[in-house]
Amino acid sequence: MSTNEQRRFALVAGEASGDLLAGLLLDGLEARWPALQTVGIGGPRMLAHGFQSWWPQEKLAVRGYIEVLRHYAEIAGIRRQLKARLLRERPELFIGVDAPDFNLDLEAGLRREGIKTVHFVCPSIWAWRPERINKIRAAADHVLCIFPFEPELLEKQGVAASYVGHPVANVIPMTPDRAAARAALGLDPEAQVVALLPGSRRSEIRYLAARFFAAAALMQKAKPKLQFIAPILPGLRDEVEGLLQAAGMAGQVTLLHGQSHAALAACDVTLIASGTATLEAALFKRPMVIAYNMNGLSWRLMQRKQLQPWVGLPNILCREFVVPELLQEAASPEALASATLEWLDAPVKVQALQQRFSALHVQLQRDTPTLCADAIQKVLEG
């Protein structure tokens, strides 16, 4: 089949970070196959490519064992309906973008019925839940890996894989323009700015945002001239404004309409939820304090399966605690405020961290859209 003939792929990206990855993936796929049609479940970046989303992406943006259980019936129902529709319409390829709890089972079912499958972003079997390798082996014809050490790990377990680089490493400039970002956001070019990123999921806002805003109040008391910004998804704004009011910070935190990259470019330091955004913060060369808090039972279950001492991606990739991690009970407003303020008074430490993050950035930069398209073309031809 020539690149000009029409192909039809299905994709599922279950949350904001997956939508970002899938949007970049679609750049490469559409360059290779200009007449490509894509369907499934996705967010705004995918929709901008003409992607047809059969359900709102927010339906899948749930994290933690207990939170997933609360929404299990609805999510399982979506997966059953999606699988049935895909088996009727039979796209040439299914690409699961991250969201392994949803996508791997779906991929396995489609693969058994003869639909080729690719999984984009290797589940972090090197960090926790190593037993997932068996599910990956059954689910994916090929895995597109965003970290350089992953393909060898997978191939030893009989899973075909390619390192494609981390797409975000090519989006974020090696030297971010802090002054331009501040001008765009209307921030004082000379002020010290703290970016608060409590997460993109409603469950993260529920468990983390109040702690972040209470920490901001303590930081403001210690340094009254600090400026605070917080990128928030539009659907969460009312909830966030209520939490700011409760923390006595109403009007003291500039809420941004998304714009997490602008916030990271503009800030001096970020207080940030563990997840993909921490890697983005590292690529922006920003010091950070990584925090997480979730349902207590979910936390205990996760701890039992954790294989490494680190949770944050910058620490995992650097193989040491280059930035603080304050998790669960340790993520008190007092501890969060103290650790964040410490970066503002440690310019030598910040400079050393920026050098580490610059080296990491170079390692993750690849022509990701083209490498993804190359790997996917081999799957289709294989």
N, C-alpha and C positions, 0 to 999 in steps of 0.2 A: 504494500500500500504506500503510495507516495505521500509526502508531507502535505500536499494540497487536498487530499481526499479527507472527507469528514470522518472524525473519530469521536467517540462518546465515552467519557470517563465519568465515574462517580467518585465523589470525595465526601468525607465527613471530618470536619474540624469542630471540636467540642467546646472551645472557649476562645477568649480574645487572643491569647498567645498562638493558638493553633490557626486562627484566622490570619494572623500576620505571616506565619510560615507558609500557609497554603496560598496566600496572595503572591508571595515571592515565587513559590513553586509554579504557579500558573503563568508567571512571566516566561519561564523557560519552556513550559509545555506549549503555550500559544505561539512562541517564536518557532518552535519545531513543527507544530501542526496548527497553522493559522485558522483553519475551519473547525477547530476543536469545540465540542459542546461539553459542558460539565454540569452535573446535577448532584444532589444529595443534601447535606446539611452544612451550612457555613455562615460566615458573618459578613460585615460590610466590605472588607477588602476583597473578599471573594466575589461578592455581588457586583463590585465595580468592574469585574472581568466578564460580566454577563452570566455568572453562575446562577443556576436555579436552585434555591434552597427550599426544600419541601417542608421543613419544620424550622422554627426559630432556633438559632444556635444556643440561645440562653437556656433552652430546655435541658441541655446536657452539661451546663456549667455548674456542676455540683462536686464538692470535694470532701473527702473524709468518710470513713465507714458509716458512721451514724447518719450523716447527711444524705449519703447515697441510699441508705435503707429507707429514709423518709420519702424519697422520690422514686424508689425502685420500680413500683408498679407502672408509673408513667414512662420512665426511661425504658424499661423492658418492653412496654407496648410499642413505643416508637421504633425500637430495634426490630421487633417482629414485623411491623408494618413495612419498615424500610427494606428489610431483607426480602420480603415477599414481592415488593415492587421491583427491586433490582433483579430478582430471578425472573420476573415477567419480562422486564425490558432489556435485560442482559447487556449492560455496558461492556465495552471491550476490556475495561480495567477498573478495579476499585482501589482507591488510595485512601488508607486510613491515616489521618494526620494527628499524631499524638493520641490523646484520649484512649489509652490502651484498654481500660476497663470496659469501654463501650466497643471499641473497634476490633480488638483481637478476636473476640467470639464471632462478631459479624464477618470478619475476614475469613475465619476458618470455615464457617458455613457456606460462604460464597465460593471459596476455593474447592470445597468438596463437590460443588455443583459445576465446576469447570470454568469459573470466572477467575482470571488472573488477579493477584492481589499484591500490593506494595504497601509497606508500612513506613511512614515518614516520621522519624525520630525514634531511635531505639529506646524502648523502656529501660529505665535505669536499674537493670538487673545487677550492675556492678555496685550499686548502693544498697539496694534492699530487694527482697522478693526474688532471689535467684531462680526459684522454681518456675518463674514465668518463662524461662527459655523454652520449656516444652510447649507452652501455648504459642509462643512466637514461631517455633518450628512448624507447627501445624497450620498457622494462620497466614504466613507471608511467603510469597515466592521470592521476595527481595525486601531488604530493609535499607532505607536511606539513613545514614548515620551522620549526626552533626558534630560528633566529637571524634578525634583521630584514633583513639585507642579502641573504639567499639567494633569495627569490622573484624579484626583478628579474634576478638573475644567471641563474636557470633559464629564466625566460620569454623572455629574449633568445635562448636556445638552443632555443626551441620546446617547453618543458616547462611544463605548468600547475602552479602551486604556490601555497600559502598560508602566510603567517606565522601561527603559532598560539601563539607565545611558548614559553618553555621551561617544561615542566610542573613541574620541580623548584623554579622560582622562586616558585611559589605554595604549595609544601609547606614550604619553609624560611622561618622568620619573619624579618622585616626586622631585628629585634634579638634574636638568639638569647639564651636564658637560660642563661648559663654556670654559674651557681650551682646551678640546678635539675638541669642535666645532671650536674654533679659529684656532687651528692647522690644521684642515681639510680644512678650508677656506683660509689658508695662512695669517691670521691676526696677528698683533702684540699682544702678550699675555698681555702686560701692557697698551695698548692704551684704551681710552674711545671710544666705538663703538656705533654708532646710526644706527639702522635698519630702512629703509624707506620702508613701505609696502602700496603703493597707491592703491592696489586692483588688482583683477585678470581679470576684465572685461575691454573691450576697452573703454566703457563709463566712467569708473572710472579713467582710465589713462587720458582720455581727460579732466575731470573736476578737478582731484586732483593732478596728478603727477607734473605739472608745479609749483603748490603751494608748494608741498613737496620739490622740488629741489631748489626753491627760498629760502625756509626756511633753507635748508641745507647750502646754500651759506652764509646766515647770521650767522648760527651757526659756520661755519668754520672761518668766520671773527672774531667771538668772542673767539673761541677756535681753533687755527690753527692746533693743533695736533689731532683733532677728526678724526676718520675714519668712512666712510659711506659705508653701504652695502644695496643692494636692490634686493630681489628675484623677477624675472620677468619671465613670461611665454614666451617661445621662439618666439611665433608669434607676440609679442608686442615689441620685442627688438629694431627694427629700429625706431619705434615711440618714445620709451623711450630715445634712444640715441640722437634723434633730440631735445627732450625737455631738456636733460642735456646740450647739446650744447648751447641752447638758454639761459639757466640759468647760463652759465659760469662755469658749473661743469663737463664738459667733462673730463674724466680721473680721476676725484676726487671721484667718487662713483663706488664701485666694484659691477658690475651687476652679479647676480647669476642666473644660469639656474634652475628656480624654487627654490627649497631648502629653502622654507620659514621656516621650522622647524630649519634648521641649522642656519639660520639668527637670529631667536629668541633665540636660545640657546647661540649664540655667543655674542649678543649685551648687552649693559648696559641699553639701553632705546630704545623704538620703537615709531616712528611716524607712525600711522597706520589708514587705512580706516575702518570705522564702518562696522561690519560684523562678520562672523564666526572667522576670523583671530584674532579678539580681545580676544575671549575666549581662543584661542590657546596661545596668548601672556600671558594671565593670568595664564594658566596652566604651562607655562615656568617661572612663577613668575617674569615677567619683568614689570617694570613701563612703562607706555605708555601715549601717548596723542592721543586720538581718534578724527578723523576728518572726515567730509563728506561734499561734495559739489556736487550738481546736477543741472539739468535744473531748472530754477526758478519756472516755473509753476508746475513741478512735486513736488518740495519742498513745495509749498503752499498747494497743494492737500494732501500731506502726513501729514502736520502739523495739518490739520483739523481733522484727524482721529487718532492722537496720544493720547494715554490714560495715559501715564506715563511721568514723567519729564526726564527719561533717554532714551538714544538711544543705547549706547554701552552695550553689553552683560555683561561685568564684573560689571558695575554699576547696571544693572537690577537685576542681581543675588545677589549682595550685598545690594541692596535696598538703595543705597546712591551713591553720586558722589565720589567714591574712586579714580578715575582718571579723568583728565579733558576731556571734550567734546567740541570741537570747530567746529561748524556746519555752513555751508553756508557762509554768509558774515563774520562771526566770524573767519572763517578759513583763515585768512590772513597769508602770509608768516611770518610777524613780530610776530603775536600772536603764531603761531605754533612753531617758533624758540624759543621764550621766554619760553613757557610752557615746551618744551622738555629739554632745558638747565637747567631748574629749578630742574628737577629730578637728574641731575648729581651732584648737589651741596646740596643734601638733603639725606644723608645716613640713618639717623634715620627714616625719612618718608618712604624711600624705604624698610627698614627692617619691618616696621609695615605693609606695603602693602603686602610684601611677606608672612607674617603670615596669612593675610586674604585670599590670593590666595591659600595657602597650605590647609586651611580648606575647601575652595571651591573644590579643587582638590579631596580631600577625599570623599566629598559628591557626586561627579559625577562619581566616579570609581565604575563600576559594570562589571560583565561578559557579556558585551553587545552582542557579537555574539551569545552566548548560549541563553540569554533571548529573543533576536529577534527570533531565531529559535523556541524556545518554544511557543512564541505567535503566530507565523505563522503556526506552526503545529496545534494549536488549531483552528485557522481560517479554515484550510483545513479540519479538522475533524468535524467542526461545521456545 
